Amino acid sequence: MRRFVRWLRLFLSGISSGLFLACTLFICSASAANPAIVIESIDVDRTAEGSLIHIRSKPVFAFVTYTLKDPDRLIVDPVETDVQSSLTQATLSGTGLVRRWRIFRKDAADPASAVDYISFELTQAAEHLVDPAAEMVVLRLRPKGAASLTREPIRQSSQTPPLPLPSPAEEKESPGQPWTLEGILDFGLSRHRPVQIAQQEIELAQMKVREARRALYPAATIRTSWTDGTASGVGFSEVSSGVQLEQPLYYSGRLMETYRQSLVNLQVAEKRQSKVKADAALEIAQSYFQLIGARMSLIAQEGLLEQTEEILQKSRKRFDQGLLTRLEMLNVEAQANQGKFQRLTAENDLTLAQIKFFQRLRLGPDAVVEVPDQFPSETQVRPIDLEDAMRLSAQYRPDIQVNSLLVEFQEYEERIAKGKGELKVDLSGFIGASGAAFQTETLNLKKDYFVGLKATQSFGPNSATASATKTQTSPRLGQTTVTDSTVYSGEIGILSQLQGLSEAQQARIGLEKARNDLEETQATVYQEVQEAFISYTKARLQLEYAQQKIKFREEQAKILQAQASLNEALPSQVLEAILKLTDEKVAEVQALTNYYVAVAKLNKAIGLPGYYR
């Protein structure tokens, strides 16, 4: 039996020593095989929507981006700790949104120290998009869709949180100045609850990044205990305190994969917020344009009513003088009543448009928000081409970006699940002091420590574990010498990794679902772009047709009015011409509404608010 125990001890000692040596050699060789990352160049170019940043390095480094204010800056923070560069800073001109960039180092006094982060100073607040590239870091910048405003449509206290609705007294206040679409979008998005929830999800993702990064470093625990008791009728005390450390030495890259996955998850949260903003902005813009259209229609109907009242009064005088037949007079009165009915209908349409508009802004029915009486002037500077819109949507649409990132997220998930069955080596240790003594003795504390190494490897549904622990403890009750021991252990788990196999399979299925969702999203986005382009083309044709009809009706009304002044045309004929002219003006307003809504849908479809105007 003693020979068997001695043989088992030697066997486990050999396994543990060999495993420790192999892991040490592997880790050292892996560290030696990873050369320092060198940033070779930083280029900034002007683009139609903003700026394009290229950071060339060998090899490409992982990074985290975030923005700062006062002044507006974009920070590129490398994940790796050994990033070198001979570059320092550059002041730029004619590069769009970037004014200058600067490299900050870990040791500011040493120009040869590693890069800490890269700061890009911006000319204004901007949002950025990370483009996947095999040989460089590519960042696309464009101004934020909602401009900063100097006045608020609804005055509120600065202490009031953005989520609750304002009080009726606050809602009744108005700046007395028409609001542009950009101002309405800024105000509406600031009150949109899903946007604020998406911001909270971004903050949660940032916490997950910190959590994943923390797992790469040692975990420290301060332990202390005090025990009072009785043994053989005599009281005793035991004291122990110290620091316990745990460090993952080698996890087959799983911890780094988890960290990089958390960075992808952060980008997913940011793009989801962009998607929520785009959806909400389209609803607000659509209700905004419909409200303007309703106001323009009402103005047209009010102009019609004034003309009908004037013609009606003149017709009554002529009828009293016996210059008009009763049939003609009844016809004029019917047309005048039709004008009143159309005006009442326009008022109801305006009321409904206001209700919908206030709902989009999360305002009560008593709110007062001034909007223009006319659509903004058409400032189209670039042609709207379907192929160009398709290309832009594939590059900038948040839906596609989110699903592309989810595919990358699931790829990391698959590698992480597979890595759970690979070699895993942990180092743990404790250092402190402890002591035990009867009440009749003096309690003296002496040094305690232990160092342990544990390695785990799965093979199929089974697992093998080997560990070695070196322990030294101070004398306990009844002992006079220090206990010094080395323990070797090993175990084989039979069918203990079935859960790991199922997790790996689940990750593979999740990856296939993410790829399928990406394909479906791309198809849906392309269809949405085509539908928006068709709606835009149709609205343009309707607008041209309505404008042509207005010219015809205006000329017809002028001729009939001239003939009526010569008693060659009846008042009902003039009034009918004016009614038809008003109908064509209302049709033009509807066509303009459809046009601006179609452009807003097209901008949302390509993922670039305000790109087409």
Secondary structure in CASP SS format (residue, H / E / C, confidence):
PFRMAT SS
TARGET T0000
AUTHOR 0000-0000-0000
METHOD secondary structure of the structure
MODEL  1
M C 1.00
R H 1.00
R H 1.00
F H 1.00
V H 1.00
R H 1.00
W H 1.00
L H 1.00
R H 1.00
L H 1.00
F H 1.00
L H 1.00
S H 1.00
G H 1.00
I H 1.00
S H 1.00
S H 1.00
G H 1.00
L H 1.00
F H 1.00
L H 1.00
A H 1.00
C H 1.00
T H 1.00
L H 1.00
F H 1.00
I H 1.00
C H 1.00
S H 1.00
A H 1.00
S H 1.00
A H 1.00
A H 1.00
N C 1.00
P C 1.00
A C 1.00
I E 1.00
V E 1.00
I E 1.00
E E 1.00
S E 1.00
I E 1.00
D E 1.00
V E 1.00
D E 1.00
R E 1.00
T C 1.00
A C 1.00
E C 1.00
G C 1.00
S E 1.00
L E 1.00
I E 1.00
H E 1.00
I E 1.00
R E 1.00
S E 1.00
K E 1.00
P C 1.00
V C 1.00
F C 1.00
A C 1.00
F E 1.00
V E 1.00
T E 1.00
Y E 1.00
T E 1.00
L E 1.00
K C 1.00
D C 1.00
P C 1.00
D C 1.00
R E 1.00
L E 1.00
I E 1.00
V E 1.00
D E 1.00
P E 1.00
V C 1.00
E C 1.00
T C 1.00
D C 1.00
V E 1.00
Q E 1.00
S E 1.00
S C 1.00
L C 1.00
T C 1.00
Q E 1.00
A E 1.00
T E 1.00
L C 1.00
S C 1.00
G C 1.00
T C 1.00
G C 1.00
L C 1.00
V E 1.00
R E 1.00
R E 1.00
W E 1.00
R E 1.00
I E 1.00
F E 1.00
R E 1.00
K C 1.00
D C 1.00
A C 1.00
A C 1.00
D C 1.00
P C 1.00
A C 1.00
S C 1.00
A C 1.00
V E 1.00
D E 1.00
Y E 1.00
I E 1.00
S E 1.00
F E 1.00
E E 1.00
L E 1.00
T C 1.00
Q C 1.00
A C 1.00
A E 1.00
E E 1.00
H E 1.00
L E 1.00
V E 1.00
D E 1.00
P C 1.00
A C 1.00
A C 1.00
E C 1.00
M E 1.00
V E 1.00
V E 1.00
L E 1.00
R E 1.00
L E 1.00
R E 1.00
P E 1.00
K C 1.00
G C 1.00
A C 1.00
A C 1.00
S C 1.00
L C 1.00
T C 1.00
R C 1.00
E C 1.00
P C 1.00
I C 1.00
R C 1.00
Q C 1.00
S C 1.00
S C 1.00
Q C 1.00
T C 1.00
P C 1.00
P C 1.00
L C 1.00
P C 1.00
L C 1.00
P C 1.00
S C 1.00
P H 1.00
A H 1.00
E H 1.00
E H 1.00
K C 1.00
E C 1.00
S C 1.00
P C 1.00
G C 1.00
Q C 1.00
P C 1.00
W C 1.00
T C 1.00
L H 1.00
E H 1.00
G H 1.00
I H 1.00
L H 1.00
D H 1.00
F H 1.00
G H 1.00
L H 1.00
S H 1.00
R C 1.00
H C 1.00
R H 1.00
P H 1.00
V H 1.00
Q H 1.00
I H 1.00
A H 1.00
Q H 1.00
Q H 1.00
E H 1.00
I H 1.00
E H 1.00
L H 1.00
A H 1.00
Q H 1.00
M H 1.00
K H 1.00
V H 1.00
R H 1.00
E H 1.00
A H 1.00
R H 1.00
R H 1.00
A C 1.00
L C 1.00
Y C 1.00
P C 1.00
A E 1.00
A E 1.00
T E 1.00
I E 1.00
R E 1.00
T E 1.00
S E 1.00
W E 1.00
T E 1.00
D E 1.00
G E 1.00
T E 1.00
A E 1.00
S C 1.00
G C 1.00
V E 1.00
G E 1.00
F E 1.00
S E 1.00
E E 1.00
V E 1.00
S E 1.00
S E 1.00
G E 1.00
V E 1.00
Q E 1.00
L E 1.00
E E 1.00
Q E 1.00
P E 1.00
L E 1.00
Y E 1.00
Y C 1.00
S C 1.00
G C 1.00
R H 1.00
L H 1.00
M H 1.00
E H 1.00
T H 1.00
Y H 1.00
R H 1.00
Q H 1.00
S H 1.00
L H 1.00
V H 1.00
N H 1.00
L H 1.00
Q H 1.00
V H 1.00
A H 1.00
E H 1.00
K H 1.00
R H 1.00
Q H 1.00
S H 1.00
K H 1.00
V H 1.00
K H 1.00
A H 1.00
D H 1.00
A H 1.00
A H 1.00
L H 1.00
E H 1.00
I H 1.00
A H 1.00
Q H 1.00
S H 1.00
Y H 1.00
F H 1.00
Q H 1.00
L H 1.00
I H 1.00
G H 1.00
A H 1.00
R H 1.00
M H 1.00
S H 1.00
L H 1.00
I H 1.00
A H 1.00
Q H 1.00
E H 1.00
G H 1.00
L H 1.00
L H 1.00
E H 1.00
Q H 1.00
T H 1.00
E H 1.00
E H 1.00
I H 1.00
L H 1.00
Q H 1.00
K H 1.00
S H 1.00
R H 1.00
K H 1.00
R H 1.00
F H 1.00
D H 1.00
Q C 1.00
G C 1.00
L C 1.00
L C 1.00
T C 1.00
R H 1.00
L H 1.00
E H 1.00
M H 1.00
L H 1.00
N H 1.00
V H 1.00
E H 1.00
A H 1.00
Q H 1.00
A H 1.00
N H 1.00
Q H 1.00
G H 1.00
K H 1.00
F H 1.00
Q H 1.00
R H 1.00
L H 1.00
T H 1.00
A H 1.00
E H 1.00
N H 1.00
D H 1.00
L H 1.00
T H 1.00
L H 1.00
A H 1.00
Q H 1.00
I H 1.00
K H 1.00
F H 1.00
F H 1.00
Q H 1.00
R H 1.00
L C 1.00
R C 1.00
L C 1.00
G C 1.00
P C 1.00
D C 1.00
A C 1.00
V C 1.00
V C 1.00
E C 1.00
V C 1.00
P C 1.00
D C 1.00
Q C 1.00
F C 1.00
P C 1.00
S C 1.00
E C 1.00
T C 1.00
Q C 1.00
V C 1.00
R C 1.00
P C 1.00
I C 1.00
D C 1.00
L H 1.00
E H 1.00
D H 1.00
A H 1.00
M H 1.00
R H 1.00
L H 1.00
S H 1.00
A H 1.00
Q H 1.00
Y H 1.00
R C 1.00
P H 1.00
D H 1.00
I H 1.00
Q H 1.00
V H 1.00
N H 1.00
S H 1.00
L H 1.00
L H 1.00
V H 1.00
E H 1.00
F H 1.00
Q H 1.00
E H 1.00
Y H 1.00
E H 1.00
E H 1.00
R H 1.00
I H 1.00
A H 1.00
K H 1.00
G H 1.00
K C 1.00
G C 1.00
E C 1.00
L C 1.00
K E 1.00
V E 1.00
D E 1.00
L E 1.00
S E 1.00
G E 1.00
F E 1.00
I E 1.00
G E 1.00
A E 1.00
S E 1.00
G E 1.00
A E 1.00
A E 1.00
F E 1.00
Q C 1.00
T C 1.00
E C 1.00
T C 1.00
L C 1.00
N C 1.00
L C 1.00
K E 1.00
K E 1.00
D E 1.00
Y E 1.00
F E 1.00
V E 1.00
G E 1.00
L E 1.00
K E 1.00
A E 1.00
T E 1.00
Q E 1.00
S E 1.00
F E 1.00
G C 1.00
P C 1.00
N E 1.00
S E 1.00
A E 1.00
T E 1.00
A E 1.00
S E 1.00
A E 1.00
T E 1.00
K E 1.00
T E 1.00
Q E 1.00
T E 1.00
S C 1.00
P C 1.00
R C 1.00
L C 1.00
G C 1.00
Q C 1.00
T C 1.00
T C 1.00
V C 1.00
T E 1.00
D E 1.00
S E 1.00
T E 1.00
V E 1.00
Y E 1.00
S E 1.00
G E 1.00
E E 1.00
I E 1.00
G E 1.00
I C 1.00
L C 1.00
S C 1.00
Q C 1.00
L H 1.00
Q H 1.00
G H 1.00
L H 1.00
S H 1.00
E H 1.00
A H 1.00
Q H 1.00
Q H 1.00
A H 1.00
R H 1.00
I H 1.00
G H 1.00
L H 1.00
E H 1.00
K H 1.00
A H 1.00
R H 1.00
N H 1.00
D H 1.00
L H 1.00
E H 1.00
E H 1.00
T H 1.00
Q H 1.00
A H 1.00
T H 1.00
V H 1.00
Y H 1.00
Q H 1.00
E H 1.00
V H 1.00
Q H 1.00
E H 1.00
A H 1.00
F H 1.00
I H 1.00
S H 1.00
Y H 1.00
T H 1.00
K H 1.00
A H 1.00
R H 1.00
L H 1.00
Q H 1.00
L H 1.00
E H 1.00
Y H 1.00
A H 1.00
Q H 1.00
Q H 1.00
K H 1.00
I H 1.00
K H 1.00
F H 1.00
R H 1.00
E H 1.00
E H 1.00
Q H 1.00
A H 1.00
K H 1.00
I H 1.00
L H 1.00
Q H 1.00
A H 1.00
Q H 1.00
A H 1.00
S H 1.00
L C 1.00
N C 1.00
E C 1.00
A C 1.00
L C 1.00
P H 1.00
S H 1.00
Q H 1.00
V H 1.00
L H 1.00
E H 1.00
A H 1.00
I H 1.00
L H 1.00
K H 1.00
L H 1.00
T H 1.00
D H 1.00
E H 1.00
K H 1.00
V H 1.00
A H 1.00
E H 1.00
V H 1.00
Q H 1.00
A H 1.00
L H 1.00
T H 1.00
N H 1.00
Y H 1.00
Y H 1.00
V H 1.00
A H 1.00
V H 1.00
A H 1.00
K H 1.00
L H 1.00
N H 1.00
K H 1.00
A H 1.00
I H 1.00
G C 1.00
L C 1.00
P C 1.00
G C 1.00
Y C 1.00
Y C 1.00
R C 1.00
END
